[in-house]
Amino acid sequence: MTPYEIRRLFTIAHERAVRFRTERDLWPQSPRQNYAACRADFDAALPEDPVPPEEVIAELADRAERGLQMSTGPRFFAWVIGSSHPVGVAADMMVSAWGQNTGNHQAAPSASAAETVTAKWLLELLHLPGQASVGFVTGATVANMVCLAAARGEVLRRAGWDADSQGLFGAPPVSVLIGDDAHTTVFSALQFLGLGHDRVVRVATDAQGAIVPAAFASALAEVSGPSIVILQAGQINTGACDAFATLIPLAHGKGAWVHVDGAFGLWARANPGTFALTEGMEQADSWATDGHKWLQTPYDSGFAIVKDEVAHRRAMTIAASYLPMTAEGERDPTHYVPELSRRARGFPAWAMIKALGRSGIAEMVNRHCTVARSMAQALAREPGVAVLNDVVMNQAIIRFGADKDVAEGDAITQKTIARIQQDGECFAGGARWRGQQVMRLSVIGFDTDEAEAERSVAAMLRAYRNVRQSG
């Protein structure tokens, strides 16, 4: 392609991206087409001949836009999805254009350097040990897997077994203790690592989904040999955190590795107003979190953080004769992630931290938690609506038809959610909590504020009242 053709093509893509982001308030907050309609839109025979690039991009935008979620907007509450701040998006556009493979210092010097500095900033922001290593991965699912791979290797090494070279055949069994309300992706990580998602020791949790310390102590007493404890910062429905200051010393007393799944809750440490929820978490051995949640980077962005850099590197290092050697003491990007080829995720993360700063990140986290509480309080004032959790962070779970029996309340809640999504003023989703259907509010869009919250609450109550009136 000529320079003019490239410029024209990129301009078309840029203009469509700008329109999507700047006109979002004119669009319904729900996708205009469902999956079946989108599939029919895209379905076609395999192209036999080239199609002009400008035509391809324009057609892609036309077809895709009809089925896009407005998760980038300020009234999206269905899942814990950050809204991709424009600064991060702009950085990510350049990442795609630059086409850097962050494999090593020689392949991508600036991308490697950005990761090194961003890793240092992350540890400082989250008040985690400065000697910890950070792997830039796709998200918390892979971050959990990376951290637990380091944990598996280290606890078996202490027992005299090298899992990285010998595998798990004949290895001493590893006990895994985990809360009953842990996120499903942690169980997936255990499955991928050969530790099994069903052979864990599940520990009882309280009404908010946090581990019960007495139950934990009792379960831990029965454990012997290599062991891993998985704790949680930010239960996906309630936002609850485990009692780190109590549980971590108990686990370390038994020689266990302690990992914290903090996909969004780890960022509570960046805000003085919520820091106490995570008190003692810094004593753990590893932590997993997302960038594409509270840091507002575009997808995909996650961080695997391990206190023992050697254990982290031992579990992840990829070596080959054609790969350049990194100087002694220098951070090699591939030593902390399972990929050799990957995009330069450090650039958008660097850009977001640079743009918001420590104070901006703290303000955003604090605002989201405040908005979640105000939304929950406003909804709870309506007869027949109940908030089923202590809103300690940015999560609230709402029950419509709380004055009815379980079955009827479930039906009212489901119909209300469907009506909210149909009306399109805001978008929320459902979940099950303690045997009941609920609507979950996740307040995490970078520009979600009290005004957007009030607008959304009004829409939710309109939908609920319409459902009640229609019987």
HUHU-V635093 format. One record per residue. N is the residue number from 1. RES is the residue in one letter. D_CENTER is the distance of its C-alpha to the mean C-alpha in whole Angstrom. Layout:
n=N res=RES d_center=D_CENTER
n=N res=RES d_center=D_CENTER
//
This chain:
n=1 res=M d_center=38
n=2 res=T d_center=40
n=3 res=P d_center=39
n=4 res=Y d_center=39
n=5 res=E d_center=38
n=6 res=I d_center=34
n=7 res=R d_center=35
n=8 res=R d_center=35
n=9 res=L d_center=33
n=10 res=F d_center=30
n=11 res=T d_center=31
n=12 res=I d_center=31
n=13 res=A d_center=27
n=14 res=H d_center=27
n=15 res=E d_center=29
n=16 res=R d_center=27
n=17 res=A d_center=24
n=18 res=V d_center=25
n=19 res=R d_center=27
n=20 res=F d_center=23
n=21 res=R d_center=22
n=22 res=T d_center=25
n=23 res=E d_center=26
n=24 res=R d_center=23
n=25 res=D d_center=25
n=26 res=L d_center=28
n=27 res=W d_center=26
n=28 res=P d_center=25
n=29 res=Q d_center=21
n=30 res=S d_center=21
n=31 res=P d_center=22
n=32 res=R d_center=26
n=33 res=Q d_center=26
n=34 res=N d_center=24
n=35 res=Y d_center=24
n=36 res=A d_center=27
n=37 res=A d_center=28
n=38 res=C d_center=26
n=39 res=R d_center=27
n=40 res=A d_center=31
n=41 res=D d_center=30
n=42 res=F d_center=29
n=43 res=D d_center=31
n=44 res=A d_center=34
n=45 res=A d_center=36
n=46 res=L d_center=35
n=47 res=P d_center=37
n=48 res=E d_center=40
n=49 res=D d_center=40
n=50 res=P d_center=38
n=51 res=V d_center=37
n=52 res=P d_center=37
n=53 res=P d_center=34
n=54 res=E d_center=34
n=55 res=E d_center=35
n=56 res=V d_center=32
n=57 res=I d_center=29
n=58 res=A d_center=31
n=59 res=E d_center=31
n=60 res=L d_center=27
n=61 res=A d_center=26
n=62 res=D d_center=29
n=63 res=R d_center=28
n=64 res=A d_center=24
n=65 res=E d_center=24
n=66 res=R d_center=25
n=67 res=G d_center=22
n=68 res=L d_center=19
n=69 res=Q d_center=17
n=70 res=M d_center=17
n=71 res=S d_center=14
n=72 res=T d_center=15
n=73 res=G d_center=17
n=74 res=P d_center=18
n=75 res=R d_center=18
n=76 res=F d_center=15
n=77 res=F d_center=14
n=78 res=A d_center=13
n=79 res=W d_center=10
n=80 res=V d_center=7
n=81 res=I d_center=7
n=82 res=G d_center=8
n=83 res=S d_center=12
n=84 res=S d_center=12
n=85 res=H d_center=15
n=86 res=P d_center=18
n=87 res=V d_center=19
n=88 res=G d_center=16
n=89 res=V d_center=17
n=90 res=A d_center=21
n=91 res=A d_center=20
n=92 res=D d_center=18
n=93 res=M d_center=21
n=94 res=M d_center=23
n=95 res=V d_center=21
n=96 res=S d_center=22
n=97 res=A d_center=25
n=98 res=W d_center=26
n=99 res=G d_center=25
n=100 res=Q d_center=24
n=101 res=N d_center=23
n=102 res=T d_center=22
n=103 res=G d_center=24
n=104 res=N d_center=26
n=105 res=H d_center=28
n=106 res=Q d_center=31
n=107 res=A d_center=29
n=108 res=A d_center=26
n=109 res=P d_center=28
n=110 res=S d_center=26
n=111 res=A d_center=23
n=112 res=S d_center=23
n=113 res=A d_center=24
n=114 res=A d_center=21
n=115 res=E d_center=19
n=116 res=T d_center=21
n=117 res=V d_center=22
n=118 res=T d_center=18
n=119 res=A d_center=17
n=120 res=K d_center=20
n=121 res=W d_center=19
n=122 res=L d_center=15
n=123 res=L d_center=17
n=124 res=E d_center=20
n=125 res=L d_center=17
n=126 res=L d_center=15
n=127 res=H d_center=19
n=128 res=L d_center=18
n=129 res=P d_center=21
n=130 res=G d_center=23
n=131 res=Q d_center=24
n=132 res=A d_center=20
n=133 res=S d_center=19
n=134 res=V d_center=16
n=135 res=G d_center=15
n=136 res=F d_center=13
n=137 res=V d_center=11
n=138 res=T d_center=10
n=139 res=G d_center=6
n=140 res=A d_center=5
n=141 res=T d_center=8
n=142 res=V d_center=10
n=143 res=A d_center=10
n=144 res=N d_center=11
n=145 res=M d_center=14
n=146 res=V d_center=15
n=147 res=C d_center=15
n=148 res=L d_center=17
n=149 res=A d_center=19
n=150 res=A d_center=20
n=151 res=A d_center=21
n=152 res=R d_center=23
n=153 res=G d_center=25
n=154 res=E d_center=26
n=155 res=V d_center=27
n=156 res=L d_center=29
n=157 res=R d_center=30
n=158 res=R d_center=31
n=159 res=A d_center=33
n=160 res=G d_center=35
n=161 res=W d_center=33
n=162 res=D d_center=31
n=163 res=A d_center=29
n=164 res=D d_center=28
n=165 res=S d_center=31
n=166 res=Q d_center=32
n=167 res=G d_center=29
n=168 res=L d_center=29
n=169 res=F d_center=33
n=170 res=G d_center=35
n=171 res=A d_center=32
n=172 res=P d_center=32
n=173 res=P d_center=30
n=174 res=V d_center=27
n=175 res=S d_center=26
n=176 res=V d_center=22
n=177 res=L d_center=22
n=178 res=I d_center=19
n=179 res=G d_center=19
n=180 res=D d_center=19
n=181 res=D d_center=16
n=182 res=A d_center=14
n=183 res=H d_center=11
n=184 res=T d_center=12
n=185 res=T d_center=10
n=186 res=V d_center=12
n=187 res=F d_center=15
n=188 res=S d_center=15
n=189 res=A d_center=14
n=190 res=L d_center=18
n=191 res=Q d_center=19
n=192 res=F d_center=19
n=193 res=L d_center=20
n=194 res=G d_center=23
n=195 res=L d_center=23
n=196 res=G d_center=22
n=197 res=H d_center=20
n=198 res=D d_center=23
n=199 res=R d_center=25
n=200 res=V d_center=23
n=201 res=V d_center=24
n=202 res=R d_center=23
n=203 res=V d_center=23
n=204 res=A d_center=24
n=205 res=T d_center=22
n=206 res=D d_center=23
n=207 res=A d_center=23
n=208 res=Q d_center=20
n=209 res=G d_center=18
n=210 res=A d_center=19
n=211 res=I d_center=21
n=212 res=V d_center=24
n=213 res=P d_center=26
n=214 res=A d_center=29
n=215 res=A d_center=28
n=216 res=F d_center=26
n=217 res=A d_center=29
n=218 res=S d_center=31
n=219 res=A d_center=29
n=220 res=L d_center=28
n=221 res=A d_center=32
n=222 res=E d_center=33
n=223 res=V d_center=31
n=224 res=S d_center=32
n=225 res=G d_center=32
n=226 res=P d_center=29
n=227 res=S d_center=26
n=228 res=I d_center=22
n=229 res=V d_center=20
n=230 res=I d_center=17
n=231 res=L d_center=16
n=232 res=Q d_center=13
n=233 res=A d_center=12
n=234 res=G d_center=11
n=235 res=Q d_center=12
n=236 res=I d_center=10
n=237 res=N d_center=13
n=238 res=T d_center=15
n=239 res=G d_center=13
n=240 res=A d_center=15
n=241 res=C d_center=15
n=242 res=D d_center=18
n=243 res=A d_center=21
n=244 res=F d_center=20
n=245 res=A d_center=24
n=246 res=T d_center=25
n=247 res=L d_center=24
n=248 res=I d_center=23
n=249 res=P d_center=27
n=250 res=L d_center=28
n=251 res=A d_center=26
n=252 res=H d_center=27
n=253 res=G d_center=30
n=254 res=K d_center=30
n=255 res=G d_center=29
n=256 res=A d_center=25
n=257 res=W d_center=22
n=258 res=V d_center=20
n=259 res=H d_center=16
n=260 res=V d_center=13
n=261 res=D d_center=10
n=262 res=G d_center=8
n=263 res=A d_center=4
n=264 res=F d_center=6
n=265 res=G d_center=9
n=266 res=L d_center=10
n=267 res=W d_center=11
n=268 res=A d_center=13
n=269 res=R d_center=15
n=270 res=A d_center=16
n=271 res=N d_center=18
n=272 res=P d_center=21
n=273 res=G d_center=21
n=274 res=T d_center=18
n=275 res=F d_center=19
n=276 res=A d_center=21
n=277 res=L d_center=18
n=278 res=T d_center=17
n=279 res=E d_center=21
n=280 res=G d_center=22
n=281 res=M d_center=18
n=282 res=E d_center=19
n=283 res=Q d_center=22
n=284 res=A d_center=19
n=285 res=D d_center=20
n=286 res=S d_center=16
n=287 res=W d_center=13
n=288 res=A d_center=9
n=289 res=T d_center=6
n=290 res=D d_center=4
n=291 res=G d_center=7
n=292 res=H d_center=6
n=293 res=K d_center=5
n=294 res=W d_center=8
n=295 res=L d_center=10
n=296 res=Q d_center=10
n=297 res=T d_center=11
n=298 res=P d_center=11
n=299 res=Y d_center=10
n=300 res=D d_center=10
n=301 res=S d_center=8
n=302 res=G d_center=7
n=303 res=F d_center=10
n=304 res=A d_center=12
n=305 res=I d_center=14
n=306 res=V d_center=18
n=307 res=K d_center=20
n=308 res=D d_center=23
n=309 res=E d_center=23
n=310 res=V d_center=26
n=311 res=A d_center=24
n=312 res=H d_center=21
n=313 res=R d_center=23
n=314 res=R d_center=25
n=315 res=A d_center=23
n=316 res=M d_center=21
n=317 res=T d_center=24
n=318 res=I d_center=26
n=319 res=A d_center=29
n=320 res=A d_center=32
n=321 res=S d_center=35
n=322 res=Y d_center=35
n=323 res=L d_center=32
n=324 res=P d_center=33
n=325 res=M d_center=33
n=326 res=T d_center=31
n=327 res=A d_center=33
n=328 res=E d_center=33
n=329 res=G d_center=31
n=330 res=E d_center=29
n=331 res=R d_center=25
n=332 res=D d_center=25
n=333 res=P d_center=21
n=334 res=T d_center=22
n=335 res=H d_center=22
n=336 res=Y d_center=19
n=337 res=V d_center=17
n=338 res=P d_center=18
n=339 res=E d_center=19
n=340 res=L d_center=22
n=341 res=S d_center=22
n=342 res=R d_center=19
n=343 res=R d_center=18
n=344 res=A d_center=18
n=345 res=R d_center=15
n=346 res=G d_center=16
n=347 res=F d_center=18
n=348 res=P d_center=16
n=349 res=A d_center=14
n=350 res=W d_center=18
n=351 res=A d_center=18
n=352 res=M d_center=16
n=353 res=I d_center=17
n=354 res=K d_center=20
n=355 res=A d_center=20
n=356 res=L d_center=19
n=357 res=G d_center=20
n=358 res=R d_center=20
n=359 res=S d_center=21
n=360 res=G d_center=20
n=361 res=I d_center=16
n=362 res=A d_center=18
n=363 res=E d_center=19
n=364 res=M d_center=16
n=365 res=V d_center=14
n=366 res=N d_center=18
n=367 res=R d_center=19
n=368 res=H d_center=16
n=369 res=C d_center=17
n=370 res=T d_center=20
n=371 res=V d_center=20
n=372 res=A d_center=18
n=373 res=R d_center=21
n=374 res=S d_center=23
n=375 res=M d_center=22
n=376 res=A d_center=22
n=377 res=Q d_center=26
n=378 res=A d_center=27
n=379 res=L d_center=26
n=380 res=A d_center=28
n=381 res=R d_center=31
n=382 res=E d_center=32
n=383 res=P d_center=34
n=384 res=G d_center=32
n=385 res=V d_center=29
n=386 res=A d_center=27
n=387 res=V d_center=24
n=388 res=L d_center=23
n=389 res=N d_center=21
n=390 res=D d_center=21
n=391 res=V d_center=19
n=392 res=V d_center=18
n=393 res=M d_center=15
n=394 res=N d_center=13
n=395 res=Q d_center=14
n=396 res=A d_center=17
n=397 res=I d_center=18
n=398 res=I d_center=22
n=399 res=R d_center=25
n=400 res=F d_center=27
n=401 res=G d_center=31
n=402 res=A d_center=30
n=403 res=D d_center=34
n=404 res=K d_center=34
n=405 res=D d_center=34
n=406 res=V d_center=31
n=407 res=A d_center=32
n=408 res=E d_center=33
n=409 res=G d_center=30
n=410 res=D d_center=28
n=411 res=A d_center=30
n=412 res=I d_center=30
n=413 res=T d_center=26
n=414 res=Q d_center=25
n=415 res=K d_center=28
n=416 res=T d_center=27
n=417 res=I d_center=23
n=418 res=A d_center=25
n=419 res=R d_center=27
n=420 res=I d_center=24
n=421 res=Q d_center=23
n=422 res=Q d_center=26
n=423 res=D d_center=27
n=424 res=G d_center=25
n=425 res=E d_center=25
n=426 res=C d_center=21
n=427 res=F d_center=19
n=428 res=A d_center=17
n=429 res=G d_center=17
n=430 res=G d_center=18
n=431 res=A d_center=17
n=432 res=R d_center=20
n=433 res=W d_center=20
n=434 res=R d_center=23
n=435 res=G d_center=25
n=436 res=Q d_center=25
n=437 res=Q d_center=23
n=438 res=V d_center=21
n=439 res=M d_center=19
n=440 res=R d_center=16
n=441 res=L d_center=15
n=442 res=S d_center=12
n=443 res=V d_center=13
n=444 res=I d_center=11
n=445 res=G d_center=13
n=446 res=F d_center=15
n=447 res=D d_center=18
n=448 res=T d_center=18
n=449 res=D d_center=21
n=450 res=E d_center=23
n=451 res=A d_center=25
n=452 res=E d_center=23
n=453 res=A d_center=22
n=454 res=E d_center=26
n=455 res=R d_center=26
n=456 res=S d_center=23
n=457 res=V d_center=25
n=458 res=A d_center=28
n=459 res=A d_center=27
n=460 res=M d_center=25
n=461 res=L d_center=29
n=462 res=R d_center=31
n=463 res=A d_center=29
n=464 res=Y d_center=30
n=465 res=R d_center=33
n=466 res=N d_center=34
n=467 res=V d_center=33
n=468 res=R d_center=35
n=469 res=Q d_center=38
n=470 res=S d_center=38
n=471 res=G d_center=38
//
